[in-house]
Amino acid sequence: MLRAVPLAVAPVIQPRVRAAIDGDERARRELLTEILPRVRNLVRYLVRSDDETDDITQDALVAVLVDLDTYRGEGKFESWVDRIVARLAISRIRRRRDQSKRDTQFTSDLMLASPSHASDEFLYRRQLVRMLDGLPIDQRHVLVLHYVLDMTVPEAAAELGVPLETVRSRLRLAKSRLRASEVNQDDQRETDE
Amino acid sequence: MTSTPGLRGSLKLDAHHGPASRLSRTKAAELIEKAMERADSPTVPLPRPKRRFVPDAALLVPALAAVPLALIAGAAAYFVSSHNGWLPHANAAQTPAPAAAVYAATPLAPPALSEKAAELEAKGEWLAAVQAYEETARRAPNGEADYTGKIAAGLLRLRRLGDARGALPLLSAAISMRPSDPRSEEARWGRIEALRTLDDRAAEKAALQDFVTLYATGPLAALARERLEPSSAP
């Protein structure tokens, strides 16, 4: 007997996500619990201080819940969340920057890591994000969209509402600064030795 | 560490390993509950950015305005802690949080005080949180709340108020209370950081050697060994 062959794979929404979309309170809570660490990590990549991370994370979680019924299952749920979080975080940072030009004070809490979190990878990422903290915020955002969220240059340009060439230029500048910062660190290490 | 050609491999995003700092389960649950509440009540305004801790000392001395905030906070915290014992002066910071005198007048038992302290910490009201943790410790001498309160207050003094001198006796006392408790690892590491900040190199070295012996396979052991190298002096 002949079977109908689907022409394309229909989008599939995982049951836990579907339940959350349908308003199941427990499913929504579980979903937020699941995505929270990743959301915080992405927000921290985008902001310059730990102090701001949780405020923006909370706003991002609200945005995810509010937009949940627009998720169609086209692509990974995580990627969909990443986009919402990045968009909201960048918008919040811009708004705060416009409200006040104050510099955020970077408070080192590297050692706040509890032993269970203080794996080498954790320490490594903390070092990395400290280097990002030295970048101008616009360059940082382009870098994170491109290298963390794997956006192409045109996608990042569309996301940020800036010309392609601006994105390319910010990427170049960001990479140069990171290289310089790395060289400085190496120099410092050699001086110390 | 981060040669730019390898940026894509270095800047990883997942649910583990940072770069966000740690988050307690309680705080994570609070974050989620608040988000759900706000999503269900869209009229609730978004939170304003946190106000930062600014000690009165900085306001009284205009020349200090040019000094980085961390130095001001550290200097102010040191000033108050060295003049008033454990407790900073009630008016040492422009925070709306209650001062120690208020806690002394409330009937809150230590567990409730611990919760209050954790709430204040979550709000970023570091000085008020320190006061609450210290009061928690004072009200339950030699108990669990004393031990955890001292560690929490010590680490906050050290890392948030820049008050290494005030942190040191708190952390030392906690370690003495329960030297083999796993949580003393963090207290010992905080003590090492405090000694380093105070440039007490001999004591820091001794503390590092103890640390390496006690937690040879712990996550901070490698860093401790590195610091014991002669070239790692601050």
Boltz contact constraints between the chains, C-beta under 6 A:
constraints:
  - contact:
      token1: [A, 32]
      token2: [B, 32]
      max_distance: 6.0
  - contact:
      token1: [A, 36]
      token2: [B, 28]
      max_distance: 6.0
  - contact:
      token1: [A, 37]
      token2: [B, 15]
      max_distance: 6.0
  - contact:
      token1: [A, 38]
      token2: [B, 15]
      max_distance: 6.0
  - contact:
      token1: [A, 40]
      token2: [B, 20]
      max_distance: 6.0
  - contact:
      token1: [A, 41]
      token2: [B, 13]
      max_distance: 6.0
  - contact:
      token1: [A, 41]
      token2: [B, 20]
      max_distance: 6.0
  - contact:
      token1: [A, 42]
      token2: [B, 13]
      max_distance: 6.0
  - contact:
      token1: [A, 44]
      token2: [B, 19]
      max_distance: 6.0
  - contact:
      token1: [A, 44]
      token2: [B, 20]
      max_distance: 6.0
  - contact:
      token1: [A, 50]
      token2: [B, 21]
      max_distance: 6.0
  - contact:
      token1: [A, 53]
      token2: [B, 20]
      max_distance: 6.0
  - contact:
      token1: [A, 55]
      token2: [B, 47]
      max_distance: 6.0
  - contact:
      token1: [A, 58]
      token2: [B, 31]
      max_distance: 6.0
  - contact:
      token1: [A, 58]
      token2: [B, 34]
      max_distance: 6.0
  - contact:
      token1: [A, 58]
      token2: [B, 35]
      max_distance: 6.0
  - contact:
      token1: [A, 59]
      token2: [B, 46]
      max_distance: 6.0
  - contact:
      token1: [A, 61]
      token2: [B, 35]
      max_distance: 6.0
  - contact:
      token1: [A, 62]
      token2: [B, 35]
      max_distance: 6.0
  - contact:
      token1: [A, 62]
      token2: [B, 38]
      max_distance: 6.0
  - contact:
      token1: [A, 62]
      token2: [B, 39]
      max_distance: 6.0
  - contact:
      token1: [A, 65]
      token2: [B, 39]
      max_distance: 6.0
  - contact:
      token1: [A, 66]
      token2: [B, 39]
      max_distance: 6.0
  - contact:
      token1: [A, 96]
      token2: [B, 49]
      max_distance: 6.0
  - contact:
      token1: [A, 105]
      token2: [B, 69]
      max_distance: 6.0
  - contact:
      token1: [A, 109]
      token2: [B, 21]
      max_distance: 6.0
  - contact:
      token1: [A, 109]
      token2: [B, 159]
      max_distance: 6.0
  - contact:
      token1: [A, 111]
      token2: [B, 193]
      max_distance: 6.0
  - contact:
      token1: [A, 112]
      token2: [B, 21]
      max_distance: 6.0
  - contact:
      token1: [A, 113]
      token2: [B, 22]
      max_distance: 6.0
  - contact:
      token1: [A, 114]
      token2: [B, 22]
      max_distance: 6.0
  - contact:
      token1: [A, 115]
      token2: [B, 185]
      max_distance: 6.0
  - contact:
      token1: [A, 115]
      token2: [B, 219]
      max_distance: 6.0
  - contact:
      token1: [A, 117]
      token2: [B, 22]
      max_distance: 6.0
  - contact:
      token1: [A, 118]
      token2: [B, 219]
      max_distance: 6.0
  - contact:
      token1: [A, 121]
      token2: [B, 17]
      max_distance: 6.0
  - contact:
      token1: [A, 122]
      token2: [B, 17]
      max_distance: 6.0
  - contact:
      token1: [A, 122]
      token2: [B, 18]
      max_distance: 6.0
  - contact:
      token1: [A, 125]
      token2: [B, 17]
      max_distance: 6.0
  - contact:
      token1: [A, 125]
      token2: [B, 18]
      max_distance: 6.0
  - contact:
      token1: [A, 125]
      token2: [B, 19]
      max_distance: 6.0
  - contact:
      token1: [A, 126]
      token2: [B, 18]
      max_distance: 6.0
  - contact:
      token1: [A, 126]
      token2: [B, 19]
      max_distance: 6.0
  - contact:
      token1: [A, 128]
      token2: [B, 2]
      max_distance: 6.0
  - contact:
      token1: [A, 129]
      token2: [B, 19]
      max_distance: 6.0
  - contact:
      token1: [A, 147]
      token2: [B, 7]
      max_distance: 6.0
  - contact:
      token1: [A, 147]
      token2: [B, 8]
      max_distance: 6.0
  - contact:
      token1: [A, 147]
      token2: [B, 11]
      max_distance: 6.0
  - contact:
      token1: [A, 148]
      token2: [B, 11]
      max_distance: 6.0
  - contact:
      token1: [A, 148]
      token2: [B, 13]
      max_distance: 6.0
  - contact:
      token1: [A, 175]
      token2: [B, 4]
      max_distance: 6.0
  - contact:
      token1: [A, 178]
      token2: [B, 4]
      max_distance: 6.0
  - contact:
      token1: [A, 179]
      token2: [B, 4]
      max_distance: 6.0
  - contact:
      token1: [A, 192]
      token2: [B, 231]
      max_distance: 6.0
  - contact:
      token1: [A, 193]
      token2: [B, 231]
      max_distance: 6.0
